[in-house]
């Protein structure tokens, strides 16, 4: 489940609201044991919102001297690493 959480810092263009929310939802689901029941939906939603606010603050405060990563190049690099590690599919 947490494999879907991707690095959000130092990309050009910056991470979108949808990417931040998706990462936060995956984190909350991992901690909570999966998708919420109806009885727990409000608690999950509140946690996602609070974590998203913390992530926003973190992304604003992080500093790096590295050049921003390209969103189109990074998936290709990951695919190449996977092919090298596990063999071509």
Order of alpha helices (4+ residues) and beta strands (2+ residues): beta-alpha-alpha-beta-alpha
